Amino acid sequence: MRVVTQKPVAYDSPDHMQPRGTILDNNVNLAFNAKLCWWMSTAQMRVLDLGCAGGGFVKSILDHGGLAIGIEGCDRSKLAERAEWATIPDRLFTADITEPFRVVEVAEDGTQRLLPFTVITAWEVLEHLRKDQLAGVARNITEHLAPHGVAIMSISPNEEIIDGVRLHQTVESKGWWVAKFSELGFEHHEAVLKYFGDDWVRGGENAPGSFHLVMTRRSEPLPNELRLLRLTPLVRCWDLPRWVGAMSLRKGRKIAHKLKPARLKRSYDKRMRAVSKWLARRRAAG
């Protein structure tokens, strides 16, 4: 795999000129990984992380058996071989994500094929971009998002000024961002936030005040919607053991099925019957 771009580093970005998160962050949340893997199968797990910083999230997906690569706009961590740039350099790349780029697989005969991803993430990234750059990022997401794929991101609504440099260039509310991405061809699915709860790669203590978006192309439904609806009441009724996140994808999914508490079974079955009827009515309505 390789990244083809005419602008391998965002030299004109404040985050390159005054680097902070790109040289400090290396976030991982194994509980998020576990929930993502229960929602999607191992074969579906192809993750593109935009603004990957130290590459910790990318490596955690690789360690769980998924396919993942990361793209970072600043080359400071790459040059210093910081964090996972020293361990998975063939899965971490630099590029300005506001400009056109292509993630490709190169065949033995030299031909290149665009690599689609079922999940594209951006943790605390988009607020660092100017409003006029957002359409370029959206085009790159659209080009690389597989059919029925999802884009998951956290966004800060807070100002951040370091040594006089304004790092957060688009400071807006969640409603503004939802409307902006709707203009750019995406639909936000608020219900998915209930499934993940507080389990995100960024948010809470490591990103105070930030909110999350889970989006598909406007014309496409959520992937594995029935599975997601079945899992949501379970993860909301009992706290997922954090040690499950450290297991393999296959073992984690098996345990997820075994961990249905007996006291929840009747309410769970009732909820699932209601969900099945609701989906049937939705399909019948077209």
PLY file of the C-alpha trace (Angstrom):
ply
format ascii 1.0
element vertex 286
property float x
property float y
property float z
element edge 285
property int vertex1
property int vertex2
end_header
0.00 0.00 0.00
1.04 3.57 -0.64
-0.41 7.07 -0.58
-0.25 9.05 -3.82
-0.38 12.82 -3.34
1.06 16.03 -4.73
1.31 17.49 -1.22
2.91 14.99 1.19
3.08 17.47 4.10
0.72 20.28 5.13
3.57 22.79 5.34
1.21 25.77 5.53
-0.86 24.35 8.38
-0.57 25.97 11.84
-0.30 22.45 13.23
2.89 21.91 11.26
4.36 25.29 12.08
3.35 25.04 15.77
3.00 21.27 16.33
1.27 20.05 19.45
-1.15 17.13 19.13
0.78 15.68 16.22
3.91 15.29 18.40
2.13 14.37 21.66
-0.96 12.26 20.93
-1.00 8.50 20.55
-4.47 7.55 21.76
-5.94 4.06 22.00
-9.26 2.84 23.43
-9.63 -0.92 23.35
-13.26 -0.71 24.45
-14.02 1.33 21.31
-12.22 -1.30 19.23
-14.27 -4.07 20.83
-17.58 -2.35 20.10
-16.51 -1.55 16.56
-15.55 -5.19 15.99
-18.87 -6.48 17.36
-20.70 -4.16 15.01
-18.62 -5.15 11.97
-17.02 -8.46 11.05
-13.27 -8.97 10.81
-13.52 -9.15 7.02
-15.15 -5.69 7.03
-12.52 -4.09 9.28
-10.62 -1.75 6.96
-9.82 1.48 8.77
-8.34 4.74 7.47
-7.38 7.12 10.30
-6.99 10.75 9.21
-4.71 12.83 11.41
-3.22 9.72 13.01
-0.56 11.54 15.14
1.51 8.76 16.78
-0.42 5.93 15.08
-1.58 4.22 18.28
-5.15 3.68 17.08
-3.93 2.25 13.76
-1.64 -0.22 15.52
-4.41 -1.29 17.90
-6.64 -2.23 14.94
-3.75 -4.13 13.31
-3.09 -5.96 16.59
-6.74 -7.07 16.63
-6.48 -8.55 13.14
-8.01 -5.72 11.11
-6.52 -3.75 8.23
-5.63 -0.15 9.01
-3.47 2.71 7.83
-3.02 6.26 9.12
-2.35 9.58 7.41
-0.81 12.55 9.24
-0.40 16.07 7.85
2.79 16.85 9.78
6.02 14.85 9.33
7.53 15.57 12.77
6.60 12.16 14.26
7.76 10.38 11.12
11.16 12.06 11.14
11.61 11.42 14.87
10.29 7.83 14.54
8.01 8.67 17.44
5.55 6.19 18.92
4.22 3.72 16.31
6.08 5.36 13.42
8.97 3.22 14.65
6.93 -0.02 14.75
4.56 0.13 11.74
6.18 2.59 9.28
4.62 0.74 6.34
1.11 1.58 7.62
1.61 5.25 8.48
1.91 7.97 5.84
2.01 11.76 5.55
-0.24 13.86 3.32
-2.27 17.04 3.43
-5.79 15.62 3.80
-7.34 18.84 2.46
-5.72 18.19 -0.92
-6.42 15.22 -3.24
-4.72 11.96 -2.27
-5.25 8.30 -3.12
-4.54 5.24 -0.98
-3.67 2.48 -3.43
-2.59 -1.12 -3.55
0.23 -1.80 -5.99
0.11 -5.08 -7.89
3.19 -7.04 -8.97
2.83 -5.64 -12.48
2.90 -2.09 -11.11
-0.78 -1.30 -11.60
-2.50 0.61 -8.83
-5.96 0.04 -7.37
-7.77 2.44 -5.07
-8.22 0.86 -1.64
-11.69 1.43 -0.13
-12.22 1.57 3.63
-15.27 0.52 5.61
-14.39 2.90 8.47
-12.74 6.31 8.16
-11.90 8.10 11.41
-10.73 11.59 12.32
-10.10 12.18 16.02
-9.85 15.87 16.95
-8.80 16.83 13.42
-11.42 18.77 11.51
-11.55 21.77 13.83
-7.89 22.36 12.91
-8.93 23.09 9.31
-10.33 26.24 7.74
-13.94 26.21 6.59
-12.88 26.50 2.96
-10.81 23.30 3.33
-13.65 21.08 4.57
-15.02 20.33 1.09
-11.63 18.91 0.09
-11.57 16.60 3.11
-15.14 15.49 2.38
-14.19 14.63 -1.21
-11.29 12.49 0.01
-13.56 10.70 2.49
-16.18 10.09 -0.21
-13.57 8.71 -2.61
-12.10 6.29 -0.08
-15.25 5.23 1.78
-16.47 1.79 0.72
-20.16 1.30 -0.10
-22.13 1.33 3.18
-19.01 2.50 5.05
-19.03 4.88 8.02
-17.05 7.98 8.94
-16.49 8.37 12.69
-14.98 11.50 14.17
-14.63 13.62 17.27
-14.64 17.40 16.98
-13.78 20.04 19.55
-15.97 23.17 19.83
-13.30 24.90 21.93
-10.74 27.51 20.97
-7.09 26.45 21.20
-4.35 29.08 20.97
-0.76 28.05 21.71
1.98 30.69 21.84
-0.24 33.05 19.91
-1.03 30.52 17.15
-4.71 29.65 16.67
-4.74 25.88 16.15
-8.52 25.41 16.05
-9.51 27.29 12.91
-13.15 26.19 12.72
-14.83 26.48 16.10
-18.52 25.67 15.69
-21.34 23.80 17.41
-22.32 20.20 16.73
-25.42 21.39 14.87
-23.27 23.46 12.53
-21.05 20.48 11.72
-24.03 18.16 11.12
-25.54 20.70 8.72
-22.19 21.28 6.99
-21.64 17.59 6.32
-25.23 17.29 5.13
-24.39 19.92 2.51
-21.35 17.82 1.58
-23.41 14.65 1.07
-23.30 12.90 4.46
-25.91 11.90 7.04
-25.19 11.79 10.76
-26.70 8.89 12.76
-27.27 10.04 16.32
-28.51 6.60 17.42
-25.02 5.10 16.99
-23.71 7.38 19.74
-25.85 5.41 22.22
-24.10 2.21 21.16
-20.59 3.52 21.77
-21.58 5.41 24.90
-18.43 6.90 26.43
-16.09 4.58 24.56
-14.27 6.66 21.95
-10.64 7.03 20.97
-10.93 10.75 21.78
-13.48 12.34 24.07
-14.11 12.88 27.75
-10.89 13.31 29.74
-8.58 13.41 26.71
-10.80 15.83 24.75
-13.05 17.82 27.13
-16.21 19.14 25.53
-15.73 17.35 22.22
-18.67 15.68 20.47
-18.88 12.78 18.04
-20.33 12.23 14.57
-21.03 8.88 12.90
-21.91 9.39 9.26
-22.71 7.56 6.06
-23.25 8.86 2.58
-26.71 10.39 2.57
-28.06 7.78 0.14
-26.80 4.78 2.14
-28.10 3.07 5.31
-25.94 2.13 8.26
-23.98 -1.11 7.77
-25.22 -4.12 9.77
-28.10 -2.04 11.11
-29.98 -4.95 12.68
-26.86 -6.17 14.49
-26.24 -2.67 15.80
-29.80 -2.37 17.08
-29.53 -5.73 18.81
-26.25 -4.89 20.49
-27.22 -1.40 21.67
-29.57 -2.42 24.53
-26.96 -4.86 25.78
-24.07 -2.44 25.95
-26.31 0.21 27.49
-27.64 -2.14 30.17
-24.34 -3.44 31.37
-20.86 -2.05 31.20
-18.61 -3.95 28.81
-15.66 -5.51 30.68
-12.63 -3.55 29.54
-10.53 -6.69 29.35
-12.62 -7.91 26.42
-11.07 -5.17 24.32
-7.65 -6.77 24.67
-8.82 -10.05 23.13
-8.81 -11.07 19.51
-11.76 -10.03 17.36
-13.10 -13.59 17.08
-12.83 -14.37 20.79
-14.26 -10.99 21.72
-17.37 -11.56 19.59
-17.89 -15.02 21.07
-17.72 -13.62 24.58
-20.10 -10.83 23.64
-22.76 -13.43 22.81
-22.14 -15.34 26.06
-22.29 -12.30 28.31
-26.04 -11.68 28.03
-27.08 -11.43 31.71
-29.96 -13.74 32.57
-31.85 -10.95 34.31
-31.89 -9.00 31.03
-32.95 -11.82 28.76
-36.70 -11.21 28.80
-36.39 -7.47 28.27
-33.76 -8.11 25.60
-36.01 -10.55 23.69
-38.92 -8.12 23.95
-36.77 -5.28 22.62
-35.53 -7.45 19.74
-39.09 -8.39 18.72
-39.97 -4.71 18.65
-36.83 -3.92 16.62
-37.65 -6.68 14.10
-41.19 -5.37 13.65
-39.92 -1.81 13.24
-37.41 -2.88 10.57
-40.11 -4.88 8.75
-42.39 -1.82 8.67
-39.51 0.36 7.49
-38.65 -2.01 4.62
-42.33 -2.31 3.63
-42.63 1.45 3.50
-39.65 1.51 1.11
0 1
1 2
2 3
3 4
4 5
5 6
6 7
7 8
8 9
9 10
10 11
11 12
12 13
13 14
14 15
15 16
16 17
17 18
18 19
19 20
20 21
21 22
22 23
23 24
24 25
25 26
26 27
27 28
28 29
29 30
30 31
31 32
32 33
33 34
34 35
35 36
36 37
37 38
38 39
39 40
40 41
41 42
42 43
43 44
44 45
45 46
46 47
47 48
48 49
49 50
50 51
51 52
52 53
53 54
54 55
55 56
56 57
57 58
58 59
59 60
60 61
61 62
62 63
63 64
64 65
65 66
66 67
67 68
68 69
69 70
70 71
71 72
72 73
73 74
74 75
75 76
76 77
77 78
78 79
79 80
80 81
81 82
82 83
83 84
84 85
85 86
86 87
87 88
88 89
89 90
90 91
91 92
92 93
93 94
94 95
95 96
96 97
97 98
98 99
99 100
100 101
101 102
102 103
103 104
104 105
105 106
106 107
107 108
108 109
109 110
110 111
111 112
112 113
113 114
114 115
115 116
116 117
117 118
118 119
119 120
120 121
121 122
122 123
123 124
124 125
125 126
126 127
127 128
128 129
129 130
130 131
131 132
132 133
133 134
134 135
135 136
136 137
137 138
138 139
139 140
140 141
141 142
142 143
143 144
144 145
145 146
146 147
147 148
148 149
149 150
150 151
151 152
152 153
153 154
154 155
155 156
156 157
157 158
158 159
159 160
160 161
161 162
162 163
163 164
164 165
165 166
166 167
167 168
168 169
169 170
170 171
171 172
172 173
173 174
174 175
175 176
176 177
177 178
178 179
179 180
180 181
181 182
182 183
183 184
184 185
185 186
186 187
187 188
188 189
189 190
190 191
191 192
192 193
193 194
194 195
195 196
196 197
197 198
198 199
199 200
200 201
201 202
202 203
203 204
204 205
205 206
206 207
207 208
208 209
209 210
210 211
211 212
212 213
213 214
214 215
215 216
216 217
217 218
218 219
219 220
220 221
221 222
222 223
223 224
224 225
225 226
226 227
227 228
228 229
229 230
230 231
231 232
232 233
233 234
234 235
235 236
236 237
237 238
238 239
239 240
240 241
241 242
242 243
243 244
244 245
245 246
246 247
247 248
248 249
249 250
250 251
251 252
252 253
253 254
254 255
255 256
256 257
257 258
258 259
259 260
260 261
261 262
262 263
263 264
264 265
265 266
266 267
267 268
268 269
269 270
270 271
271 272
272 273
273 274
274 275
275 276
276 277
277 278
278 279
279 280
280 281
281 282
282 283
283 284
284 285
